[in-house]
Amino acid sequence: MHLPFSLYLYKYQPTIPYKSHQHTSIQTKLFPLSFFPMASSSVTPLLLLVSILICSIVATSAGNFYQDFDITWGDGRAKILNNGDLLTLSLDKTSGSGFQSKSQYLFGKIDMQLKLVAGNSAGTVTAYYLSSQGPTHDEIDFEFLGNLSGDPYILHTNVFSQGKGNREQQFYLWFDPTADFHTYSILWNPQRIIFSVDGTPIRQFKNSESIGVPYPKNQPMRIYSSLWNADDWATRGGLVKTDWTKAPFTASYRNFNANACVISSSGASSCTSSSSNGNSTAWMEEQLDSTSQERLKWVQKNYMIYNYCSDSKRFPQGLPPECATS
């Protein structure tokens, strides 16, 4: 069974006080314009709204799950359907399930559409992440922590480098992630890692090696995903247990796309100075433009519920050095 390294090595689970979502429109996809910050006279709330909506409906070119992934555990609970266009993971009281990419990557822009476990998902975790192997592994995490029916999922993010993580940020989402598919993206280049949802950036982790912060840049990583039971910590710190009468729990995946540098078994990269798998490598230099920076601020102001860079109790000797520049 392959479970996320972040759970094997998890020494700290942020204690998030339980609270219902502060916005009453959690089940809707549109928000009053007052939800959007005024970026400047040239970037109005209406433009931000339009930009987010456009990013939400742009189709991602789809991969084929038979070609791109191997089901690694679950004894039949993971299934590839619709001629390779759809993959589902399921969890019951006996076991969860998981898959991993056939290829390993060193930098890339990776998209996957997920529809999360619906209804009472308390105690379940759907993990979707990049990881290398070994005690000094690198890792880039999306983890979706289930909740009671009607209460919002928690989107947990983390970055590991050289075996060290402890860089958690957690968010609520501005839509119901169980009602439809949404695109969860990781941009990973030598300068930064950007986590995005439907094209809206929610987190940026910059390369801060110049101030002594390790950055994942040398170890190729595979894509992993798993659906499993973590009711000892996942929902309200373990207070809410999995309701097995609701099993099996199912998460669905489609429209995988990786514009990335594929690393062969000999260590050779598919990337050249101008192309990667026939696609542009402009993402190697990509950064947030001014509009994306405002959307990032909007998400972090309205939906971030935990930030390790604000947790001085956790770091009594001082916050990690990258916090001063983030």
Protein Blocks (a to p, Z undefined) as FASTA:
>chain_A
ZZdfklmmmcbdcdddddddfbfklmpcbdcfklpccfblmlcfklmmmmmmmmmmpccd
dddfklmpccfbhghpacceehhpaccddddfkbgcddddfbdcediaddddddddehjl
ehiacddddddedjkbccdddddddddehiacdddddddeehiahiaccdddfbdfklpc
cdddddddfkbccddeehiafbdcddfklnopacdfkbccddddddddffklmngnhlac
cdfklpccddddehiacddddddfkopafbdfkbgehiacklmmgccdfklmmmmmmmmm
mmpcbdfklmmklmmnopafklmmZZ
